[in-house]
Amino acid sequence: MAGHKCAAKQTIITCPCSSCTQTSPDQHVQQTASANSQSHVQNPIKMACTILMEAAKQHDKQANIPEQIEKVTDRWTWLKLKKDQNKMAFIKTAGMPAKIHQITNARKPSTEITRAYIKQRTGEINSLRNIISLDQPQIHLQEEIQTYALQASIKLDTDSALAMMRHVRLTWEQLRKLRRYFSSVNTTVASEESMRIRRNQLLGTT
């Protein structure tokens, strides 16, 4: 057995391990220090995970997440999103895994952005629609179109209504029938009285 300086006690001892017969005292000290270094790296991570998990279990869902914990979890979630080419990450829960999808943080409404950004946002919406519908987005797209059609409201003012009558050569009776249809699709037309008054003004008659 070779006598050497122990890394733990910093004293000269006779080491009983078999490696001392194959390595020099300095090499043995380096190997011991390397093993200790690895254990010190692994143990704090395990300890931190245990502490964070216990803190999450005891945390009140209505309370704010501590700022330091939120920074750490945000960072790891961001790394998971960056790892996936579809910018999507799964989070394990007590039930079904939750999906997180990265989308653009909009700073302006779509009416104030360029055409290129509108296409980018449309692509993200389509991607989310595919994820939610399990690649059957047309079902939800049809529902959205119907909803928008019902919510949209179109109003034909006096001049626009007169121009429509002249363009398609509608009679007043035909306009009345068409008005009933317009009301079923959230479209309103100026009153017949206001249209007649405006027509007389344009024609210079009373």
DRENDODREN-303233 format. One record per residue: residue in three letters; y, x, z of N, C-alpha, C in turn; residue number from 1. Coordinates in steps of 0.1 Angstrom, whole numbers. Layout:
% residues N
+-----+-------+-------+-------+-------+-------+-------+-------+-------+-------+-----+
| res |  n.yy |  n.xx |  n.zz | ca.yy | ca.xx | ca.zz |  c.yy |  c.xx |  c.zz |   n |
+-----+-------+-------+-------+-------+-------+-------+-------+-------+-------+-----+
| ALA |     Y |     X |     Z |     Y |     X |     Z |     Y |     X |     Z | NUM |
...
+-----+-------+-------+-------+-------+-------+-------+-------+-------+-------+-----+
***
This chain:
% residues 206
+-----+-------+-------+-------+-------+-------+-------+-------+-------+-------+-----+
| res |  n.yy |  n.xx |  n.zz | ca.yy | ca.xx | ca.zz |  c.yy |  c.xx |  c.zz |   n |
+-----+-------+-------+-------+-------+-------+-------+-------+-------+-------+-----+
| MET |   -12 |     8 |     0 |     0 |     0 |     0 |    12 |     9 |     0 |   1 |
| ALA |    22 |     5 |    -8 |    34 |    13 |    -9 |    44 |     8 |     1 |   2 |
| GLY |    51 |    17 |     8 |    62 |    13 |    17 |    75 |    11 |     9 |   3 |
| HIS |    82 |     0 |    11 |    95 |    -1 |     4 |   104 |   -10 |    12 |   4 |
| LYS |   116 |   -11 |     8 |   126 |   -19 |    15 |   124 |   -34 |    11 |   5 |
| CYS |   122 |   -43 |    21 |   120 |   -57 |    19 |   133 |   -64 |    16 |   6 |
| ALA |   133 |   -72 |     5 |   146 |   -79 |     2 |   150 |   -89 |    12 |   7 |
| ALA |   140 |   -94 |    20 |   143 |  -105 |    30 |   149 |   -99 |    42 |   8 |
| LYS |   143 |   -88 |    48 |   148 |   -83 |    61 |   156 |   -70 |    60 |   9 |
| GLN |   156 |   -64 |    47 |   163 |   -52 |    45 |   158 |   -40 |    54 |  10 |
| THR |   145 |   -40 |    56 |   139 |   -30 |    64 |   127 |   -24 |    57 |  11 |
| ILE |   122 |   -12 |    61 |   111 |    -6 |    54 |    98 |   -11 |    60 |  12 |
| ILE |    90 |   -18 |    52 |    78 |   -24 |    57 |    66 |   -20 |    47 |  13 |
| THR |    54 |   -23 |    52 |    43 |   -21 |    43 |    39 |   -35 |    37 |  14 |
| CYS |    42 |   -37 |    24 |    40 |   -50 |    18 |    25 |   -52 |    15 |  15 |
| PRO |    19 |   -63 |    19 |     5 |   -66 |    17 |     2 |   -72 |     3 |  16 |
| CYS |    12 |   -75 |    -5 |     9 |   -81 |   -18 |     4 |   -71 |   -28 |  17 |
| SER |    -4 |   -76 |   -37 |   -11 |   -67 |   -47 |    -2 |   -62 |   -58 |  18 |
| SER |    10 |   -68 |   -59 |    19 |   -64 |   -70 |    25 |   -50 |   -67 |  19 |
| CYS |    25 |   -46 |   -54 |    31 |   -34 |   -51 |    23 |   -22 |   -56 |  20 |
| THR |    10 |   -24 |   -58 |     2 |   -14 |   -63 |     4 |   -11 |   -78 |  21 |
| GLN |    11 |   -21 |   -84 |    12 |   -20 |   -99 |    27 |   -18 |  -103 |  22 |
| THR |    36 |   -20 |   -93 |    50 |   -18 |   -97 |    57 |    -9 |   -86 |  23 |
| SER |    68 |    -4 |   -90 |    75 |     5 |   -81 |    83 |    -4 |   -71 |  24 |
| PRO |    87 |     2 |   -60 |    95 |    -5 |   -50 |   107 |   -12 |   -56 |  25 |
| ASP |   115 |    -6 |   -64 |   127 |   -12 |   -70 |   123 |   -24 |   -79 |  26 |
| GLN |   113 |   -23 |   -87 |   109 |   -34 |   -95 |   104 |   -46 |   -87 |  27 |
| HIS |    98 |   -43 |   -75 |    93 |   -54 |   -67 |   105 |   -61 |   -61 |  28 |
| VAL |   115 |   -54 |   -57 |   127 |   -60 |   -51 |   134 |   -69 |   -62 |  29 |
| GLN |   134 |   -64 |   -74 |   141 |   -72 |   -85 |   133 |   -85 |   -88 |  30 |
| GLN |   120 |   -84 |   -88 |   111 |   -96 |   -90 |   113 |  -106 |   -79 |  31 |
| THR |   114 |  -101 |   -66 |   116 |  -110 |   -55 |   129 |  -117 |   -56 |  32 |
| ALA |   140 |  -109 |   -59 |   153 |  -115 |   -60 |   154 |  -125 |   -71 |  33 |
| SER |   147 |  -123 |   -83 |   147 |  -132 |   -94 |   140 |  -145 |   -90 |  34 |
| ALA |   129 |  -144 |   -83 |   122 |  -157 |   -79 |   130 |  -165 |   -69 |  35 |
| ASN |   137 |  -158 |   -60 |   146 |  -165 |   -50 |   157 |  -171 |   -58 |  36 |
| SER |   162 |  -165 |   -68 |   174 |  -170 |   -75 |   170 |  -183 |   -82 |  37 |
| GLN |   158 |  -183 |   -88 |   153 |  -195 |   -95 |   151 |  -207 |   -86 |  38 |
| SER |   146 |  -204 |   -74 |   144 |  -215 |   -64 |   157 |  -220 |   -59 |  39 |
| HIS |   167 |  -211 |   -58 |   180 |  -216 |   -54 |   187 |  -225 |   -64 |  40 |
| VAL |   184 |  -222 |   -77 |   190 |  -231 |   -88 |   183 |  -244 |   -88 |  41 |
| GLN |   170 |  -245 |   -86 |   163 |  -257 |   -87 |   165 |  -266 |   -75 |  42 |
| ASN |   165 |  -261 |   -63 |   166 |  -269 |   -51 |   179 |  -276 |   -50 |  43 |
| PRO |   191 |  -270 |   -53 |   203 |  -278 |   -52 |   203 |  -290 |   -62 |  44 |
| ILE |   197 |  -289 |   -74 |   197 |  -300 |   -83 |   189 |  -311 |   -77 |  45 |
| LYS |   177 |  -308 |   -72 |   169 |  -318 |   -66 |   175 |  -325 |   -54 |  46 |
| MET |   182 |  -317 |   -46 |   189 |  -322 |   -34 |   200 |  -331 |   -39 |  47 |
| ALA |   208 |  -327 |   -49 |   219 |  -335 |   -54 |   214 |  -348 |   -60 |  48 |
| CYS |   203 |  -348 |   -67 |   198 |  -360 |   -72 |   193 |  -370 |   -61 |  49 |
| THR |   187 |  -364 |   -51 |   183 |  -373 |   -40 |   195 |  -379 |   -33 |  50 |
| ILE |   205 |  -371 |   -31 |   217 |  -376 |   -24 |   224 |  -387 |   -32 |  51 |
| LEU |   225 |  -385 |   -45 |   232 |  -394 |   -54 |   224 |  -407 |   -55 |  52 |
| MET |   210 |  -406 |   -55 |   202 |  -418 |   -56 |   203 |  -426 |   -44 |  53 |
| GLU |   203 |  -420 |   -32 |   204 |  -427 |   -20 |   218 |  -434 |   -18 |  54 |
| ALA |   228 |  -427 |   -23 |   242 |  -432 |   -23 |   243 |  -444 |   -32 |  55 |
| ALA |   236 |  -444 |   -43 |   236 |  -455 |   -53 |   229 |  -467 |   -47 |  56 |
| LYS |   218 |  -465 |   -40 |   210 |  -476 |   -34 |   218 |  -483 |   -23 |  57 |
| GLN |   226 |  -475 |   -15 |   234 |  -481 |    -4 |   248 |  -486 |    -8 |  58 |
| HIS |   252 |  -483 |   -21 |   265 |  -486 |   -25 |   267 |  -501 |   -27 |  59 |
| ASP |   278 |  -507 |   -23 |   281 |  -521 |   -24 |   285 |  -523 |   -39 |  60 |
| LYS |   279 |  -532 |   -46 |   282 |  -535 |   -60 |   297 |  -539 |   -62 |  61 |
| GLN |   303 |  -545 |   -52 |   316 |  -550 |   -54 |   327 |  -539 |   -51 |  62 |
| ALA |   322 |  -528 |   -45 |   331 |  -517 |   -42 |   333 |  -507 |   -54 |  63 |
| ASN |   344 |  -500 |   -54 |   346 |  -490 |   -64 |   336 |  -478 |   -63 |  64 |
| ILE |   332 |  -472 |   -74 |   324 |  -460 |   -74 |   333 |  -448 |   -70 |  65 |
| PRO |   328 |  -440 |   -61 |   336 |  -428 |   -57 |   340 |  -420 |   -70 |  66 |
| GLU |   352 |  -415 |   -70 |   357 |  -408 |   -82 |   349 |  -396 |   -86 |  67 |
| GLN |   344 |  -388 |   -76 |   337 |  -376 |   -79 |   323 |  -380 |   -85 |  68 |
| ILE |   317 |  -390 |   -80 |   304 |  -394 |   -85 |   306 |  -400 |   -99 |  69 |
| GLU |   316 |  -408 |  -101 |   319 |  -413 |  -115 |   321 |  -403 |  -125 |  70 |
| LYS |   328 |  -392 |  -122 |   330 |  -381 |  -131 |   317 |  -375 |  -135 |  71 |
| VAL |   308 |  -373 |  -125 |   295 |  -366 |  -128 |   287 |  -375 |  -137 |  72 |
| THR |   286 |  -388 |  -134 |   277 |  -397 |  -142 |   283 |  -400 |  -156 |  73 |
| ASP |   297 |  -400 |  -157 |   303 |  -401 |  -170 |   300 |  -389 |  -179 |  74 |
| ARG |   300 |  -378 |  -173 |   297 |  -366 |  -181 |   282 |  -366 |  -186 |  75 |
| TRP |   273 |  -370 |  -178 |   259 |  -370 |  -182 |   256 |  -381 |  -192 |  76 |
| THR |   263 |  -392 |  -190 |   262 |  -403 |  -200 |   267 |  -399 |  -214 |  77 |
| TRP |   279 |  -392 |  -213 |   285 |  -387 |  -226 |   275 |  -377 |  -233 |  78 |
| LEU |   268 |  -369 |  -225 |   259 |  -359 |  -231 |   247 |  -367 |  -238 |  79 |
| LYS |   243 |  -378 |  -232 |   232 |  -386 |  -237 |   237 |  -392 |  -250 |  80 |
| LEU |   249 |  -397 |  -251 |   254 |  -403 |  -263 |   255 |  -393 |  -274 |  81 |
| LYS |   260 |  -381 |  -271 |   261 |  -370 |  -281 |   247 |  -366 |  -286 |  82 |
| LYS |   237 |  -367 |  -278 |   224 |  -363 |  -282 |   218 |  -372 |  -293 |  83 |
| ASP |   222 |  -385 |  -293 |   216 |  -395 |  -302 |   225 |  -396 |  -315 |  84 |
| GLN |   219 |  -396 |  -327 |   227 |  -396 |  -339 |   233 |  -410 |  -341 |  85 |
| ASN |   228 |  -420 |  -335 |   234 |  -434 |  -336 |   244 |  -436 |  -325 |  86 |
| LYS |   247 |  -426 |  -317 |   256 |  -427 |  -306 |   252 |  -438 |  -296 |  87 |
| MET |   239 |  -438 |  -293 |   234 |  -449 |  -284 |   225 |  -442 |  -273 |  88 |
| ALA |   226 |  -447 |  -261 |   218 |  -442 |  -250 |   212 |  -453 |  -242 |  89 |
| PHE |   201 |  -450 |  -236 |   193 |  -460 |  -228 |   195 |  -456 |  -213 |  90 |
| ILE |   197 |  -466 |  -205 |   198 |  -463 |  -190 |   187 |  -471 |  -183 |  91 |
| LYS |   179 |  -464 |  -176 |   168 |  -471 |  -169 |   173 |  -480 |  -157 |  92 |
| THR |   168 |  -492 |  -156 |   172 |  -501 |  -146 |   159 |  -507 |  -139 |  93 |
| ALA |   161 |  -516 |  -130 |   150 |  -522 |  -123 |   142 |  -531 |  -133 |  94 |
| GLY |   149 |  -536 |  -143 |   143 |  -544 |  -153 |   142 |  -538 |  -167 |  95 |
| MET |   147 |  -545 |  -177 |   148 |  -539 |  -190 |   158 |  -528 |  -191 |  96 |
| PRO |   155 |  -517 |  -199 |   165 |  -506 |  -200 |   178 |  -512 |  -206 |  97 |
| ALA |   189 |  -507 |  -201 |   202 |  -511 |  -207 |   206 |  -501 |  -218 |  98 |
| LYS |   213 |  -507 |  -228 |   217 |  -499 |  -240 |   232 |  -496 |  -239 |  99 |
| ILE |   236 |  -484 |  -241 |   250 |  -480 |  -242 |   253 |  -475 |  -256 | 100 |
| HIS |   263 |  -481 |  -262 |   267 |  -477 |  -276 |   281 |  -473 |  -276 | 101 |
| GLN |   284 |  -461 |  -282 |   297 |  -456 |  -283 |   305 |  -463 |  -294 | 102 |
| ILE |   317 |  -468 |  -290 |   326 |  -474 |  -300 |   340 |  -468 |  -298 | 103 |
| THR |   348 |  -469 |  -309 |   361 |  -464 |  -309 |   370 |  -471 |  -298 | 104 |
| ASN |   378 |  -463 |  -291 |   387 |  -468 |  -281 |   400 |  -472 |  -289 | 105 |
| ALA |   401 |  -485 |  -292 |   412 |  -489 |  -301 |   425 |  -489 |  -293 | 106 |
| ARG |   435 |  -483 |  -299 |   449 |  -482 |  -294 |   459 |  -491 |  -301 | 107 |
| LYS |   455 |  -496 |  -313 |   464 |  -505 |  -320 |   455 |  -517 |  -325 | 108 |
| PRO |   462 |  -529 |  -327 |   454 |  -540 |  -333 |   451 |  -537 |  -347 | 109 |
| SER |   441 |  -544 |  -353 |   437 |  -541 |  -366 |   447 |  -544 |  -377 | 110 |
| THR |   457 |  -552 |  -373 |   468 |  -555 |  -383 |   478 |  -544 |  -384 | 111 |
| GLU |   477 |  -533 |  -376 |   486 |  -522 |  -376 |   479 |  -509 |  -380 | 112 |
| ILE |   467 |  -509 |  -385 |   460 |  -497 |  -388 |   458 |  -496 |  -403 | 113 |
| THR |   454 |  -485 |  -408 |   451 |  -483 |  -422 |   438 |  -489 |  -426 | 114 |
| ARG |   436 |  -490 |  -439 |   424 |  -495 |  -445 |   412 |  -487 |  -441 | 115 |
| ALA |   413 |  -474 |  -440 |   402 |  -465 |  -436 |   397 |  -468 |  -422 | 116 |
| TYR |   407 |  -471 |  -413 |   403 |  -474 |  -399 |   397 |  -488 |  -398 | 117 |
| ILE |   402 |  -497 |  -406 |   396 |  -510 |  -407 |   381 |  -509 |  -411 | 118 |
| LYS |   378 |  -501 |  -421 |   364 |  -500 |  -425 |   356 |  -493 |  -414 | 119 |
| GLN |   362 |  -484 |  -406 |   354 |  -477 |  -395 |   351 |  -487 |  -385 | 120 |
| ARG |   361 |  -496 |  -381 |   358 |  -506 |  -371 |   348 |  -516 |  -375 | 121 |
| THR |   349 |  -520 |  -388 |   339 |  -530 |  -394 |   325 |  -524 |  -393 | 122 |
| GLY |   324 |  -511 |  -396 |   311 |  -504 |  -395 |   305 |  -505 |  -381 | 123 |
| GLU |   314 |  -503 |  -371 |   310 |  -503 |  -357 |   306 |  -517 |  -353 | 124 |
| ILE |   313 |  -527 |  -358 |   309 |  -541 |  -355 |   296 |  -545 |  -361 | 125 |
| ASN |   294 |  -540 |  -373 |   281 |  -543 |  -380 |   269 |  -536 |  -372 | 126 |
| SER |   272 |  -524 |  -367 |   262 |  -516 |  -360 |   258 |  -524 |  -347 | 127 |
| LEU |   268 |  -529 |  -340 |   265 |  -536 |  -328 |   258 |  -549 |  -331 | 128 |
| ARG |   262 |  -556 |  -342 |   255 |  -568 |  -346 |   240 |  -565 |  -349 | 129 |
| ASN |   237 |  -554 |  -355 |   223 |  -551 |  -358 |   216 |  -548 |  -345 | 130 |
| ILE |   222 |  -541 |  -336 |   215 |  -538 |  -323 |   212 |  -551 |  -315 | 131 |
| ILE |   222 |  -560 |  -314 |   220 |  -572 |  -306 |   210 |  -581 |  -313 | 132 |
| SER |   210 |  -582 |  -326 |   202 |  -592 |  -333 |   188 |  -586 |  -337 | 133 |
| LEU |   185 |  -574 |  -333 |   173 |  -567 |  -338 |   171 |  -567 |  -353 | 134 |
| ASP |   182 |  -562 |  -359 |   182 |  -560 |  -374 |   182 |  -574 |  -381 | 135 |
| GLN |   187 |  -584 |  -376 |   189 |  -597 |  -383 |   203 |  -602 |  -381 | 136 |
| PRO |   213 |  -594 |  -386 |   227 |  -597 |  -383 |   232 |  -609 |  -390 | 137 |
| GLN |   225 |  -613 |  -401 |   230 |  -625 |  -409 |   231 |  -637 |  -401 | 138 |
| ILE |   222 |  -639 |  -391 |   222 |  -651 |  -383 |   235 |  -652 |  -375 | 139 |
| HIS |   239 |  -641 |  -369 |   252 |  -641 |  -361 |   264 |  -641 |  -370 | 140 |
| LEU |   263 |  -635 |  -382 |   274 |  -635 |  -391 |   277 |  -649 |  -396 | 141 |
| GLN |   267 |  -657 |  -399 |   269 |  -670 |  -403 |   276 |  -678 |  -391 | 142 |
| GLU |   271 |  -676 |  -379 |   277 |  -683 |  -368 |   292 |  -679 |  -366 | 143 |
| GLU |   295 |  -667 |  -368 |   309 |  -662 |  -367 |   318 |  -668 |  -377 | 144 |
| ILE |   313 |  -669 |  -390 |   321 |  -675 |  -401 |   324 |  -690 |  -398 | 145 |
| GLN |   313 |  -697 |  -393 |   316 |  -711 |  -390 |   326 |  -713 |  -378 | 146 |
| THR |   325 |  -704 |  -369 |   334 |  -705 |  -357 |   348 |  -702 |  -362 | 147 |
| TYR |   350 |  -692 |  -370 |   363 |  -689 |  -375 |   369 |  -700 |  -384 | 148 |
| ALA |   360 |  -706 |  -392 |   365 |  -717 |  -401 |   370 |  -729 |  -392 | 149 |
| LEU |   363 |  -731 |  -381 |   367 |  -743 |  -373 |   380 |  -739 |  -365 | 150 |
| GLN |   382 |  -727 |  -362 |   393 |  -723 |  -354 |   406 |  -721 |  -363 | 151 |
| ALA |   404 |  -717 |  -375 |   415 |  -714 |  -384 |   422 |  -727 |  -387 | 152 |
| SER |   435 |  -726 |  -388 |   444 |  -738 |  -390 |   453 |  -734 |  -402 | 153 |
| ILE |   453 |  -742 |  -413 |   461 |  -740 |  -424 |   471 |  -752 |  -426 | 154 |
| LYS |   483 |  -748 |  -428 |   493 |  -759 |  -430 |   501 |  -757 |  -443 | 155 |
| LEU |   501 |  -767 |  -451 |   508 |  -767 |  -463 |   522 |  -774 |  -461 | 156 |
| ASP |   532 |  -766 |  -462 |   546 |  -772 |  -460 |   549 |  -781 |  -472 | 157 |
| THR |   561 |  -786 |  -472 |   566 |  -796 |  -482 |   566 |  -790 |  -496 | 158 |
| ASP |   572 |  -778 |  -497 |   573 |  -772 |  -511 |   559 |  -768 |  -516 | 159 |
| SER |   550 |  -763 |  -507 |   537 |  -758 |  -511 |   528 |  -770 |  -515 | 160 |
| ALA |   530 |  -781 |  -508 |   522 |  -794 |  -512 |   527 |  -799 |  -525 | 161 |
| LEU |   540 |  -799 |  -528 |   545 |  -804 |  -540 |   541 |  -795 |  -552 | 162 |
| ALA |   540 |  -781 |  -549 |   536 |  -772 |  -559 |   521 |  -774 |  -563 | 163 |
| MET |   513 |  -777 |  -552 |   499 |  -780 |  -555 |   497 |  -793 |  -563 | 164 |
| MET |   505 |  -803 |  -560 |   504 |  -816 |  -567 |   508 |  -813 |  -582 | 165 |
| ARG |   518 |  -806 |  -585 |   522 |  -803 |  -598 |   512 |  -794 |  -606 | 166 |
| HIS |   506 |  -785 |  -599 |   497 |  -775 |  -605 |   484 |  -782 |  -610 | 167 |
| VAL |   479 |  -791 |  -601 |   466 |  -797 |  -604 |   468 |  -812 |  -609 | 168 |
| ARG |   481 |  -816 |  -610 |   485 |  -829 |  -616 |   478 |  -840 |  -607 | 169 |
| LEU |   481 |  -840 |  -594 |   476 |  -850 |  -585 |   486 |  -862 |  -585 | 170 |
| THR |   481 |  -873 |  -584 |   489 |  -885 |  -581 |   490 |  -887 |  -566 | 171 |
| TRP |   499 |  -896 |  -562 |   501 |  -898 |  -548 |   488 |  -904 |  -541 | 172 |
| GLU |   482 |  -912 |  -549 |   469 |  -918 |  -544 |   458 |  -907 |  -542 | 173 |
| GLN |   458 |  -898 |  -552 |   448 |  -887 |  -551 |   451 |  -878 |  -539 | 174 |
| LEU |   464 |  -876 |  -537 |   468 |  -867 |  -525 |   464 |  -874 |  -512 | 175 |
| ARG |   465 |  -887 |  -511 |   461 |  -894 |  -499 |   446 |  -892 |  -496 | 176 |
| LYS |   438 |  -893 |  -506 |   424 |  -891 |  -505 |   421 |  -876 |  -501 | 177 |
| LEU |   428 |  -867 |  -507 |   426 |  -853 |  -504 |   431 |  -850 |  -490 | 178 |
| ARG |   441 |  -857 |  -485 |   446 |  -854 |  -472 |   435 |  -857 |  -461 | 179 |
| ARG |   427 |  -867 |  -464 |   417 |  -871 |  -454 |   406 |  -860 |  -453 | 180 |
| TYR |   403 |  -853 |  -465 |   394 |  -842 |  -465 |   400 |  -830 |  -458 | 181 |
| PHE |   413 |  -827 |  -461 |   419 |  -816 |  -455 |   419 |  -817 |  -439 | 182 |
| SER |   420 |  -828 |  -434 |   420 |  -830 |  -419 |   407 |  -826 |  -413 | 183 |
| SER |   396 |  -827 |  -421 |   383 |  -824 |  -416 |   380 |  -809 |  -416 | 184 |
| VAL |   388 |  -801 |  -423 |   387 |  -786 |  -423 |   399 |  -779 |  -417 | 185 |
| ASN |   406 |  -786 |  -407 |   417 |  -780 |  -400 |   428 |  -776 |  -409 | 186 |
| THR |   431 |  -784 |  -419 |   442 |  -781 |  -429 |   451 |  -793 |  -429 | 187 |
| THR |   464 |  -791 |  -426 |   473 |  -802 |  -426 |   483 |  -801 |  -438 | 188 |
| VAL |   487 |  -812 |  -443 |   496 |  -813 |  -454 |   509 |  -820 |  -450 | 189 |
| ALA |   520 |  -816 |  -455 |   533 |  -822 |  -451 |   532 |  -837 |  -454 | 190 |
| SER |   539 |  -845 |  -447 |   539 |  -859 |  -448 |   544 |  -864 |  -462 | 191 |
| GLU |   539 |  -875 |  -467 |   543 |  -880 |  -480 |   557 |  -883 |  -480 | 192 |
| GLU |   563 |  -888 |  -470 |   577 |  -891 |  -469 |   586 |  -879 |  -471 | 193 |
| SER |   583 |  -868 |  -464 |   590 |  -856 |  -466 |   589 |  -850 |  -479 | 194 |
| MET |   577 |  -852 |  -485 |   575 |  -846 |  -499 |   583 |  -854 |  -509 | 195 |
| ARG |   584 |  -867 |  -508 |   591 |  -875 |  -517 |   606 |  -872 |  -516 | 196 |
| ILE |   611 |  -870 |  -504 |   625 |  -867 |  -502 |   628 |  -853 |  -508 | 197 |
| ARG |   619 |  -844 |  -506 |   621 |  -830 |  -512 |   621 |  -831 |  -527 | 198 |
| ARG |   612 |  -839 |  -532 |   611 |  -840 |  -547 |   624 |  -846 |  -553 | 199 |
| ASN |   629 |  -856 |  -546 |   642 |  -862 |  -551 |   653 |  -852 |  -551 | 200 |
| GLN |   653 |  -843 |  -540 |   663 |  -833 |  -539 |   662 |  -823 |  -550 | 201 |
| LEU |   650 |  -819 |  -554 |   648 |  -809 |  -564 |   652 |  -815 |  -578 | 202 |
| LEU |   649 |  -828 |  -580 |   652 |  -835 |  -592 |   666 |  -840 |  -593 | 203 |
| GLY |   674 |  -839 |  -582 |   687 |  -844 |  -582 |   689 |  -859 |  -582 | 204 |
| THR |   679 |  -866 |  -577 |   680 |  -880 |  -576 |   680 |  -884 |  -562 | 205 |
| THR |   684 |  -897 |  -559 |   684 |  -902 |  -546 |   672 |  -911 |  -543 | 206 |
+-----+-------+-------+-------+-------+-------+-------+-------+-------+-------+-----+
***
